[in-house]
Amino acid sequence: MSRSALFAACLGLLVSTAVPAQPTTFATPKDAIKFRQSTLKEMQQNFKRVADMASGKADFDAKLAETSAARAAELIQLPWAAFGPGTEGGKALPAVWSEPEKFKAAQLRGQEEVGKLAAAARTGDLAAIKAAIGSAGAACKNCHDSFRD
């Protein structure tokens, strides 16, 4: 196998494993809690990277902002299946299960706003990113205030 073919195969394997698959079922409630916590933590880390650039805490790197915002937008789609019946616990408040319509609305708002941030980051325009980061952060904060311990 040529070096370029080997490199392409390794790169393909790396890319295919870099995005966690969203399980449709979990072996145990603990597995669901672990999945949602790790997914949301990685989402937050990517979001913070962009927020730090927008606030001037970190130097602006348009490509890094774009990839980090895109990853945050991808990750915010994943954890919701892990909030099913019987998965109570972790840092999630009981309101997740007692107010499912409100929780779903907060989830959708977060997905929408983080998606808008990713779109702004694709432009490479720091002003556009700054305009989008506040709404995305507010959506995340609203969900945390209502549904996270």
C-alpha positions in Angstrom: 0.0 0.0 0.0 1.4 3.4 -0.9 2.1 6.0 1.7 -0.7 8.3 0.4 -3.2 5.4 0.4 -2.2 4.5 3.9 -2.5 8.1 5.0 -6.0 8.4 3.4 -7.1 5.2 5.1 -5.9 6.4 8.5 -7.5 9.8 8.0 -10.8 8.2 7.0 -10.7 6.0 10.1 -9.9 9.1 12.3 -12.8 11.1 10.8 -15.3 8.3 11.1 -14.5 7.9 14.8 -14.2 11.6 15.7 -18.0 12.1 15.7 -19.7 10.1 18.4 -22.6 8.1 17.1 -25.9 8.9 18.8 -27.1 5.7 20.5 -30.8 5.1 20.2 -30.7 3.0 23.3 -28.4 2.7 26.3 -27.5 -0.4 28.2 -28.0 1.4 31.6 -29.3 4.7 32.8 -25.8 5.4 33.9 -24.6 5.0 30.3 -27.2 7.6 29.1 -26.1 10.0 31.8 -22.5 9.6 30.9 -23.2 10.0 27.2 -25.2 13.3 27.6 -22.7 14.7 30.1 -19.6 14.0 27.9 -21.4 15.3 24.8 -22.5 18.5 26.4 -19.1 19.0 28.0 -17.3 18.8 24.6 -20.0 21.1 23.2 -19.3 23.6 25.9 -15.5 23.4 25.4 -15.9 24.2 21.7 -18.4 27.0 22.4 -16.1 28.5 25.0 -13.2 28.6 22.5 -15.3 30.8 20.2 -16.7 32.9 23.1 -13.1 33.6 24.3 -12.2 34.8 20.8 -15.4 37.0 20.6 -14.6 38.6 24.0 -11.0 39.2 23.3 -9.8 36.6 25.9 -8.1 34.7 23.1 -6.7 35.8 19.7 -9.1 35.5 16.9 -8.4 32.6 14.5 -11.2 32.5 11.9 -10.6 28.8 11.0 -10.5 27.7 14.6 -13.7 29.7 15.3 -15.4 28.1 12.3 -14.4 24.5 13.2 -15.2 25.0 16.9 -18.6 26.5 16.3 -19.4 23.8 13.7 -18.5 21.1 16.2 -20.6 22.8 18.9 -23.5 22.9 16.5 -23.0 19.2 15.7 -22.7 18.2 19.3 -25.8 20.1 20.5 -27.9 17.8 18.4 -26.8 14.6 20.2 -27.5 14.5 23.9 -31.3 14.7 23.9 -32.0 11.0 23.3 -30.1 10.3 26.6 -32.8 12.2 28.6 -35.4 9.4 28.3 -37.5 7.9 31.0 -35.5 6.2 33.7 -32.4 8.3 33.0 -33.0 10.7 35.8 -29.9 11.8 37.7 -26.6 13.3 37.0 -26.8 17.1 36.9 -30.2 17.1 35.3 -33.0 18.5 37.5 -36.3 16.7 37.8 -37.9 19.5 35.7 -36.4 17.8 32.6 -39.0 15.0 33.1 -41.8 16.9 34.8 -41.8 19.8 32.3 -40.9 18.0 29.0 -42.5 20.6 26.7 -40.5 23.4 28.4 -37.3 21.3 28.2 -37.9 20.5 24.5 -38.4 24.3 23.8 -35.1 25.1 25.6 -33.4 22.3 23.6 -34.7 23.6 20.3 -33.7 27.2 21.1 -30.2 26.1 22.0 -29.9 24.1 18.8 -31.1 27.1 16.7 -28.9 29.7 18.4 -25.7 27.5 18.3 -26.6 26.8 14.6 -26.7 30.5 14.0 -23.3 30.9 15.7 -21.9 28.2 13.4 -23.3 30.1 10.4 -21.8 33.3 11.6 -18.4 31.6 12.1 -18.4 30.3 8.6 -18.3 33.9 7.4 -15.0 34.4 9.2 -16.3 37.8 10.3 -15.6 38.5 14.0 -18.4 41.1 14.2 -20.9 38.5 13.0 -19.6 36.0 15.6 -19.9 38.6 18.3 -23.4 39.3 17.3 -24.4 35.6 17.4 -22.5 34.5 20.6 -24.7 36.4 23.0 -27.9 34.8 21.9 -26.3 31.3 21.8 -24.9 31.8 25.3 -28.2 33.1 26.6 -30.0 30.0 25.2 -27.5 27.7 26.9 -27.8 29.7 30.2 -31.6 29.5 30.1 -31.5 25.8 29.8 -28.9 25.4 32.5 -30.9 27.8 34.8 -34.1 25.8 34.4 -32.9 22.2 34.0 -29.3 21.8 35.4 -28.3 21.5 39.0 
